[in-house]
Amino acid sequence: MLDFLKNLDTILENALNSLGLFGPILGCFLILVESILPVLPLSVFITLNFYAFGHFYGFVISYVLTVIGCNLAFILSRKILNNRMSYLTKKYNKNKLLGLIDKFSTIKFNHLVMLMAFPFTPAFVVNIVSGSTKMEHKKFLLASIIGKPFMVYFWGYIGVTLIQSLKEPILLLKVVVIMIVAYIISTFINKKFGLD
């Protein structure tokens, strides 16, 4: 396993070379799809984009596509699930799970940004639950714009699994610093736009 992880650069480069131009295009498309279908490994697609386009363009492309994908999932969830969730919440108001989902619309802006910035948060769940509540799209959009660059940076530059991160404490320290920066930015934006 360790040998495989050490040779990840070579494996990715070989995969990209064998796919040619279709590798990066596929990686970009799958980033969008991952926001709706949670079975796909977003970290791998972001890493592929970093390898294919370089650090700067790989970051920008992955960031833009991640934000678009999250908001697409939010909108689809809003159109498909919102009315259904409202009905179920009213009908089964004693159900704690549905109550928690309904309360998610009142989550503080800072906390939403932190959820989106943290690399190990299941983005699909946040996207779908946010869209199925009464949360304003403006709040979700701004949170994804502020939070997602930190997540993309983490997976793009580090491109490692949770196990590797735990073995290298400096990586976890970077995540903490990234989260603090995201929190400070979200506090400023929240005060400016009054999103809570």
N, C-alpha and C positions, 0 to 999 in steps of 0.2 A: 504493500500500500504506500509506504513512504517513498519507495523508488518511483512509483507512478506519479506521486505528487511532485517529486523533484524534477521529473521529466515533463511536467505539464506544458512548459513553454514549447518544447519540441513537438509534443503531440498536437497542440493547437496550431502551430505553424504548418505542420504536415497536413492537418485537416483542412486548413484554409487553402493551402496550395492545391490540394486535390479537388476542392470544390470550385476553385477559381473565383470569379466575380460573384457566383451564386452563394458563396459562404457568407460574406457580409450582408448581402441582400436578405438571405434567409434569417440571419441573426437579427436584423432590423425588424423584419416581419414578425418573428417569434417574440420579440419584446412586446409588441402590441398585443399579440394573442395571449401572452402570459398574464396580462392584467385581467383577462376574462376567464382563462383556463389555468387554474393554479398548479397543474401537474408539471408544468414546464419549469426548468431551472433558470430563472432570470439571471443569476450570477454568471452562469456559463455564457449566455448571450451577450451580456455586457462585456465580459472578458474577451470574447470573440471580436466585438467591435473595437476594443482597445488595440487588439493585435492587428486587426485589418486596417484601421484608419489612423492609428497612432493615438497617443494619449489625449491630445487636445480635441481632435475631431471625433475620436471614439467617445470621449466624454460628452461632447455637445450632442452628438447623434443619439447616444443612449439616453441622455437626460431628456431631450425633447420627446423622444418616442415613449419613454416611461411616463412622462406627464400626460401625453396624449392618450396613452393606453389606460391609465388610471381614470382619467376623466371620461373616456369612452365607456368604461365599465360602470362608472357612476351614473352616467346618463341612461345607459341600457337598463341598469338596475332600477333607476327612478321610473322609467317608462313601464317596465314589466312588473316589478315587485312592490312599488310604493303603495299603490291602492290595496293590494293584497295584504301587506304587512299592517297597514292601518286598520283594515277590517279584522284581522286576526288579533291585533292588540286590543281592540275594543271588545271583541267577543270573548277573549280569554285574558281579561285584564289581571287575573290572579297568576298567570303564568310568568314566572320570574324572568325567563329567557327573553320572551317577547317584550317584557317591561324594560329589560336592560337594553335591548336593541332600540326601542323607542327613545330611551334616555340618551342614547349615543348621539342623537342630533344636538344635544346641549353640551357635548364635550367641549371643554375649553380649547380655544384655538391653539394655544401653546402645546397642549397635550396631543392634539391631532398632528401638529407638525412633528413632534417627537416620535409619535408612532410611525409616521412616514419616513423619518430620517433613520430610524433604527434598522440596520441591515437585515435583521432576522425576523422582523414583523411580517406576517403573512399579508402582503399587499392586497391580494384578492379579497380577503375577508373585510379589510378596511374599506375597500372600494365598494363592495356590494352592500355592506351594512350601512355605510354612509348614504348611498344612493337610495336605499329602501326606507330611510327615515325622512324627517322634515328638514334636514340640514340644508342650508342655503348652498347652492352650487358655487357662489363666489367664495365662501369660506373654504370649501373643499379645494377649489382651484388654487387659491393663494397658498393653502397649506401644502399642496403637492408641489407647487413651484418653489417654495422655500425648503421643504423637507427632502425632496427627491435628489437634489444634487449631492447631498452628503451620502445617501445610500449608494448612488451610482459611483461616486468617488471611491467608497469603500470596496465595492465589488470589482470595480475596474482596475484600481491600482493594486489591490491586495489579491483579489481573485482566488481566495482560499476558502476552505470549508470551515465550519464551526470548530472542528477538532484542531485544525492548524492554528486558528485564532487563539484557542485556549492554551496551546503549547507555546505560543509567542505572546507574552504579556504586553509587549510594546504595541501590538496590533489592537488589543483591547483598550489600551490607553488612548490610541488614536480615535477609536470609536467614541470614547467618553468625551474627548475634546470636540469632536464633530457634533455630538449631541448638545454640548454646552453652547457652541456657536449657533446651532439651529434654534435653541431655546431663546437666546438673546435676540436673534433676528425676529423670531415669531412674536416676542414680547413687544418689540418696537412696532411691528406691523399691526399687531392687535390694538395698540394704543392709538395708532394713526387712523385706522379704519373702524375701530369699535366693533370687532367681529363677535365678541362674546355677548 
